[in-house]
């Protein structure tokens, strides 16, 4: 038996513990679902509570999905605390809930904070939902309340002056017929 043969079952068990020992409201609103990670390569430092996945990384929980080139998961005794993703771009999708459509977000760097239920998108950040678009150099997305804030980068060479850009679709007839005044 090769030395690596003994390590692989332990690594698999520790990685499974890392991604399933989550707080009740982790990653998306389907908190009873486990987080699954698939990648070409994985490295787990159990002493530091850090798991690094590289190569076509896919992180899912129910219908929520994060695709990236590299994902680093951080955990402590309570479970998963932070997820950092890098890609060209990294891509996050949160399913539709209530009357809100699916949220689609992408950026070169995406950081998710479990405690704050906050997604931070940096560099070439774009979030779309129901045809509405929010772009900026740094975009903060409160995943629980679905609140988006952003900031531009005056040093940007993107041609937009480094400003935050937002495209808001007109209200639909359905929303107006539900008693919502058009201007509110």
N, C-alpha and C positions, 0 to 999 in steps of 0.2 A: 504494500500500500504506500503510495507517494505521500509526502507530508502535506501537500495541497489538498488531498482527498479528505483529511481530517478537518481542514479549515472551512471548506465549502459548506457543509451542513450547519456549522456554527454561524457562519456569515449569513446564510439564508434565514436562520431562526432569528438572529439579532435584527436583520433588516425588516423582517415581518413584524417584530415587536415595535420597531421604530415607527413604521407607518400605520400601525393599527392602534397604538397607545395615544390617541388624540383627545383633546378636549372636546366636549359635546358639540361645540359650534365651529369646528375647524373646516377650512377651505371653502365650504359653501353651506347652504342652509340644510342640506341632507346629512346632518351630523351623525346619524346612526350608520352611515356607510363608511367602509374602510377606504383609506387612501392607497392606491396602487401605483407603483412606479415600475416602468420598463425602460431599459437603456442598454446600450451596447457594452458599457463598462460600469462597474460600481466599486467604490472603496468606502469602507465603514471604519471609522475610528470610534469605537464604543466608549472608550475612556473620555473622549472629548464630546461625545454626543453629536458627531458630524458624519453625515453620509453624503458622498459626492458621486453623482451619476453623470456620465458623459456619453455622447454619441446618440443622436435621435431619441432624446429623453421624452417620455410621455408620462405625465402624472394625471391620474383621474380619481374622482370621487363622484359616484353616481354619474350624472351627466356633465359635471364640471370637468374641464380639461385644461392642462397646461402642456404645451409643446415647446421644447428648447434644445439647444445644443449641449447645455450643461445645467444641472440643477444641484444645489447644495441644500440639504435639509439639516436643521439644527434642532436639537431636542434637549430637554432637561428632565427632571424627575416627574413633572406633570405631563410631559408628552411633547409633541411638535410645537416649536415656538416660532420658527421662521423658515421661509423657503426663499432661496435666491436663484433666479434663472437668467441665463444669458442665451441669446440667439441672434439670428440675422433675418428677421427679428424673432424673439420669443413670442408666443401666442397664447392668450388665456381666453377661455370661453366659459361663461356662466349661463346656465339655462334660464329661460323665461320664468318669471314668477308673478303671480297675480295678473295685473294688466300690463306689466312691463315686459318688453321683449327680451330676447337673448342679448347678453352683453358680450361683445367681442372686443378684445383689447390686445394690442401688440406694442412692443418696444424692444430696444436692444437689451435692456436690463429690466427685469420684473422682480420685485421683492414683495413677499406676502408676510405680514405680521399676524400671527394667530391671536395674540392678546388684543390688538387694536382692530382686527378684522379689516385690515387696510392693505390694499394693493398699491405699490408705488411703481410707476412706470417711468423709466428714464431713457432719454435719447430717442428721438423719433417716435414718441408716444402717441398712440391713437386709440380712442375708445369709440365704438359705435353701438347704438341701441335704437331700434325702431327707425332707422334712417338718420337719426341725429348723430353728429360727429363732433368729437372733442379732441383737439390736437394741441400738443405743447411739448416743450423740452422735458418737463417733469410734470406728471399727472398723478394725483392721489385719488384713489377710488375706494371709498368706504363700501365694502362688499355687503355688509349687513343692511345699511340704509340706502345704498345705491346713490351716494352723493359723490360728485366729481368736482375736484378743484385742480387748477393747473397754473403753471408759470412758464413763461417763454425764456428764451436765451438771447439777449441782445447781441451776443457775439456769433450767433448762428450764421452760417453761409447758405442756408436753405432757400433764400430768396423771399421769404415772408417777413423779414425783419426780426425774426426770432420771437414773434408774438404768439400768444395763445389764439387758436382759431376754433370757432364753434359754428356748426351748421344745425339749425333747429327746423325740423319739419313742421308744416302747419298742422293744427289740430284736425283730427279726423271727424267725420260726421258722427261716428259712433260715440266719441267722447262728448260732443256737443249735445247729443240727444239724451245722454245720461244726466242732464241737469247741470253740467259744468258750464258756467258762462265762458264764452270764448276767450275773454281777456284774462282769465285767471289760471 
